[in-house]
Amino acid sequence: MEKFWMVYLENGNCPTFRHDSVESAAKEAERLTRQTGRRAFVLESKQAVELSELPVKWTDTDKEPTPAF
């Protein structure tokens, strides 16, 4: 996965846009600060986590033995 940057505006919504360069994110942070007067933070991706396998195992109950009554 390639590194990316996002901009968080203080007391704003969650960031959604991924910037491909720190320069692009910095420009957006400056634009937002000028527009709103609030602080903007440039966030850099450092690590990612993902599942390598499903965390649960499904069993088909139709194939389970039927108990004798």
C-alpha positions as a Markdown table, in Angstrom:
| # | Residue | x | y | z |
|---|---|---|---|---|
| 1 | Met | 0.0 | 0.0 | 0.0 |
| 2 | Glu | 1.3 | 3.4 | -0.9 |
| 3 | Lys | 1.7 | 6.1 | 1.7 |
| 4 | Phe | -0.9 | 8.8 | 1.7 |
| 5 | Trp | -1.9 | 12.0 | 3.6 |
| 6 | Met | -5.2 | 13.4 | 4.8 |
| 7 | Val | -6.3 | 16.7 | 6.3 |
| 8 | Tyr | -8.2 | 17.0 | 9.5 |
| 9 | Leu | -9.9 | 20.4 | 10.3 |
| 10 | Glu | -10.1 | 21.0 | 14.0 |
| 11 | Asn | -13.7 | 20.4 | 15.2 |
| 12 | Gly | -14.6 | 19.3 | 11.7 |
| 13 | Asn | -15.8 | 16.1 | 10.1 |
| 14 | Cys | -13.6 | 13.0 | 9.6 |
| 15 | Pro | -11.2 | 13.3 | 6.7 |
| 16 | Thr | -12.2 | 11.5 | 3.5 |
| 17 | Phe | -9.9 | 12.5 | 0.7 |
| 18 | Arg | -6.5 | 10.8 | 0.3 |
| 19 | His | -3.7 | 13.0 | -1.0 |
| 20 | Asp | -0.9 | 11.4 | -2.9 |
| 21 | Ser | 1.7 | 13.9 | -1.7 |
| 22 | Val | 2.4 | 15.8 | 1.5 |
| 23 | Glu | 2.5 | 19.0 | -0.7 |
| 24 | Ser | -1.0 | 18.5 | -1.9 |
| 25 | Ala | -2.2 | 17.9 | 1.7 |
| 26 | Ala | -0.4 | 21.0 | 3.0 |
| 27 | Lys | -2.0 | 23.1 | 0.3 |
| 28 | Glu | -5.4 | 21.9 | 1.3 |
| 29 | Ala | -4.7 | 22.5 | 4.9 |
| 30 | Glu | -3.7 | 26.1 | 4.2 |
| 31 | Arg | -6.8 | 26.6 | 2.1 |
| 32 | Leu | -9.1 | 25.2 | 4.8 |
| 33 | Thr | -7.4 | 27.3 | 7.5 |
| 34 | Arg | -7.8 | 30.5 | 5.5 |
| 35 | Gln | -11.4 | 29.6 | 4.7 |
| 36 | Thr | -12.5 | 28.7 | 8.2 |
| 37 | Gly | -9.9 | 30.3 | 10.6 |
| 38 | Arg | -9.5 | 27.0 | 12.3 |
| 39 | Arg | -6.4 | 24.8 | 12.6 |
| 40 | Ala | -5.8 | 22.1 | 10.1 |
| 41 | Phe | -3.7 | 19.0 | 10.7 |
| 42 | Val | -1.9 | 17.0 | 7.9 |
| 43 | Leu | -2.1 | 13.3 | 8.8 |
| 44 | Glu | 0.3 | 10.8 | 7.4 |
| 45 | Ser | -0.4 | 7.1 | 7.0 |
| 46 | Lys | 2.1 | 5.0 | 9.0 |
| 47 | Gln | 0.7 | 1.5 | 9.2 |
| 48 | Ala | -2.2 | -0.5 | 8.0 |
| 49 | Val | -3.9 | -3.6 | 9.5 |
| 50 | Glu | -6.1 | -6.1 | 7.7 |
| 51 | Leu | -7.4 | -9.6 | 8.2 |
| 52 | Ser | -5.5 | -12.4 | 6.6 |
| 53 | Glu | -8.3 | -14.9 | 7.1 |
| 54 | Leu | -11.9 | -14.8 | 8.2 |
| 55 | Pro | -12.3 | -14.5 | 12.0 |
| 56 | Val | -15.2 | -16.9 | 12.1 |
| 57 | Lys | -15.9 | -20.4 | 10.8 |
| 58 | Trp | -19.3 | -21.2 | 9.4 |
| 59 | Thr | -20.7 | -24.7 | 9.7 |
| 60 | Asp | -23.6 | -26.0 | 7.5 |
| 61 | Thr | -26.1 | -27.3 | 10.1 |
| 62 | Asp | -27.8 | -29.5 | 7.5 |
| 63 | Lys | -24.7 | -31.7 | 7.5 |
| 64 | Glu | -24.7 | -32.2 | 11.2 |
| 65 | Pro | -25.8 | -35.6 | 12.4 |
| 66 | Thr | -29.4 | -35.7 | 13.6 |
| 67 | Pro | -29.7 | -36.9 | 17.2 |
| 68 | Ala | -31.8 | -40.0 | 17.8 |
| 69 | Phe | -34.8 | -39.4 | 20.0 |
